[in-house]
Amino acid sequence: MFNKKVTIIGAGPSGLCLATLLQQANIQVSVFERDSITLGRDQGGSLDMHSDYGQIAIKGAGLYEEFLKMSRVEGEATKILESTTLKLLFEDGSAQDSTTENEDAFSKPEIDRMDLRNLFLNALSPGTVEWNKAVDCIKKIESSEGQYQINFKDGSSHVTDLLVGCDGAWSKVRSAFTQTKPTYSGVYFIESKLQLDRNDDLARKVIEMTGKGSLFSLYNNKGLLAQRNSNHIRFYYCLRMDKELVEQTIHFEKGPEVVKQQLLELFNGWDDSLLDFIRVIECNDDFSFIKRPLYSLPPEWDWKTQPGVTIIGDAAHVMTPFAGLGANLALLDAHDLAQFLIHGRDGIASETQSEVLDWNGVIASFEAKMFERSKGAAQQTEYYLNSCLCDGNPDKFIEAMLAHHTEDHNQE
C-alpha cells in the first residue's frame, strides 16, 4: 500500500472519488479546490452513470445505495425529432415511468452534477477538502525523489509525495510536465436553461415536449438538445462552426436579447415548436446564454510516466460529450488509480503480494490501462460527433442509437 502523502488538485467527481477510496484505505490524502464554497460554479447538466464505468467507482466506494436515492432512472428516456417535420426518428421511453425499485433494468441512470459531487464529499472526513485554493504554479523539488510543491494564489504552499491532477481540461498539474493543451473541437455549444417551476403556456409546452429525459433534433451541422435535470431543463444549441465565425455571427457582448434573436435566425426553417426551445429563454442577465466552445486533447496523446505526478479525468483525456463518457471515464480512472495505490502494480488485492517499492512502476501500470481505455473512448466520441453534426440528417447516429437500443433489450 502507498504509505506517503497524496495530494489531489480539484474537487470534482473524480478528485472526490479518489480521495474517498484512498481515505477508506487509510492512505493520507488532501484535496485542494479553487471554488470558494461547495456550491461554487454552475456544475453543468446532469450525468448518466454507466453500469460498466462510473457505477463501478460508486460501488467501490460503498455509495451505490445512496446514489440510487439521488439518481433518476427515468432520465435515460431519449427521443430524436426531425428538425422540420417533428417526425419521431428514435425514442427510448422505457424508463419514463420507472423508479429506483427496479434499477437493475437500467444501465445509465441520471444524476445531477452537484448531487454526484456531494455524494463523495459527504463520505470524506471533515477538512479533507480545502476550498478557495486556486493553484498559482507547481514546481518539482529537484533534490527529492518526485516530490512537488504547489503554490497557491493566496500565498500558501504545500509539498506532496504524489500529486494527482483532477483539475479538468485546463489542468495546472498537466502543465507541470507537458506543454500539450486541448484544442478547439470544431463544435460550439451555447447553453441556457428553463426552471421547471415556470408556469406560463410556453414553458409548460416546452417542458412537456422534452419529457423526463432528453430530446435531440439535429440537422446540417446544427443541433437543439434539451436535457431534463432535477429542477430545470438545460438547453444546448449546437453549431459545428469555426469558433471565430460563431462569435462573429452571435454577438454575445450585445446582451441576451440579441443572442436570442440571432439564434432564431441561425435555426430559421426548423419547426416552430423547436424554435420555442429558444423563445422560452428569459433574458434576465448575462448568464441567460453561456458560451461553451468544446475542446479536446488529441485521441492518441499520452506521456511518459513522471515520478511523483499523474493526471486523470479531463486533465488526461478531455473529449466532447457526444458519447457521454467524460465523467464516467473520470470516475473509473479514480477507481483504478486507487486500486493500484492500494494493491500495487496489478491493482488487484492479493494476500501473497509482497511490499511494492517501485511506485513509479505502479503509476506507469495504471496510466497504461487508462491510456488504452481513453483512446477507445475518444474514437467512439469522435464517431458520435461526426454522426450527430453532419451534412443533412444524422442517419448514422440514428442507426447507432437503434442498434444500441436493440442490443440493450436483447440483454434484458
Residue, then its C-alpha position, 0 to 999 in steps of 0.5 A: m500500500f502507498n504509505k506517503k502523502v497524496t495530494i489531489i488538485g480539484a474537487g470534482p467527481s473524480g478528485l472526490c472519488l479518489a480521495t474517498l477510496l484512498q481515505q477508506a484505505n487509510i492512505q493520507v490524502s488532501v484535496f485542494e479546490r479553487d471554488s470558494i464554497t461547495l456550491g461554487r460554479d454552475q456544475g453543468g447538466s446532469l450525468d448518466m452513470h454507466s453500469d460498466y464505468g462510473q457505477i463501478a467507482i460508486k460501488g467501490a466506494g460503498l455509495y451505490e445505495e445512496f446514489l440510487k436515492m439521488s439518481r433518476v432512472e427515468g432520465e435515460a428516456t431519449k427521443i430524436l425529432e426531425s428538425t422540420t417535420l417533428k417526425l419521431l426518428f428514435e425514442d427510448g421511453s422505457a424508463q419514463d415511468s420507472t423508479t429506483e425499485n427496479e434499477d437493475a433494468f437500467s444501465k445509465p441512470e441520471i444524476d445531477r452534477m452537484d448531487l454526484r459531487n456531494l455524494f463523495l464529499n459527504a463520505l470524506s472526513p471533515g477538512t479533507v477538502e480545502w476550498n478557495k485554493a486556486v493553484d498559482c504554479i507547481k514546481k518539482i523539488e529537484s533534490s527529492e525523489g518526485q516530490y512537488q510543491i504547489n503554490f497557491k494564489d493566496g500565498s500558501s504552499h504545500v509539498t506532496d509525495l504524489l500529486v494527482g491532477c483532477d483539475g479538468a481540461w485546463s489542468k495546472v498539474r498537466s502543465a507541470f510536465t507537458q506543454t500539450k493543451p486541448t484544442y478547439s473541437g470544431v463544435y460550439f455549444i451555447e447553453s441556457k436553461l428553463q426552471l421547471d417551476r415556470n408556469d406560463d403556456l410556453a414553458r409548460k409546452v416546452i417542458e412537456m415536449t422534452g419529457k423526463g429525459s432528453l430530446f435531440s433534433l439535429y440537422n446540417n451541422k446544427g443541433l437543439l438538445a434539451q436535457r431534463n435535470s432535477n429542477h430545470i431543463r438545460f438547453y444546448y444549441c449546437l453549431r459545428m462552426d469555426k469558433e471565430l465565425v460563431e462569435q462573429t455571427i452571435h454577438f454575445e457582448k450585445g446582451p441576451e436579447v440579441v443572442k436570442q434573436q440571432l439564434l432564431e435566425l441561425f435555426n430559421g426553417w426548423d419547426d416552430s415548436l423547436l424554435d420555442f426551445i429558444r423563445v422560452i429563454e428569459c433574458n434576465d442577465d448575462f448568464s441567460f446564454i453561456k458560451r461553451p466552445l468544446y475542446s479536446l486533447p488529441p485521441e492518441w496523446d499520452w506521456k511518459t510516466q513522471p515520478g511523483v505526478t499523474i493526471i486523470g479525468d479531463a486533465a488526461h483525456v478531455m473529449t466532447p460529450f457526444a458519447g457521454l463518457g467524460a465523467n464516467l471515464a473520470l470516475l473509473d480512472a479514480h477507481d483504478l488509480a486507487q486500486f493500484l495505490i492500494h494493491g500495487r502494480d496489478g491493482i488487484a488485492s492479493e494476500t501473497q503480494s509482497e511490499v511494492l517499492d517501485w511506485n513509479g512502476v505502479i503509476a506507469s501500470f495504471e496510466a497504461k490501462m487508462f491510456e488504452r481505455s481513453k483512446g477507445a473512448a475518444q474514437q467512439t466520441e469522435y464517431y458520435l460527433n461526426s454522426c450527430l453534426c453532419d451534412g443533412n440528417p444524422d442517419k448514422f447516429i440514428e442507426a447507432m442509437l437503434a442498434h444500441h437500443t436493440e442490443d440493450h433489450n436483447q440483454e434484458 
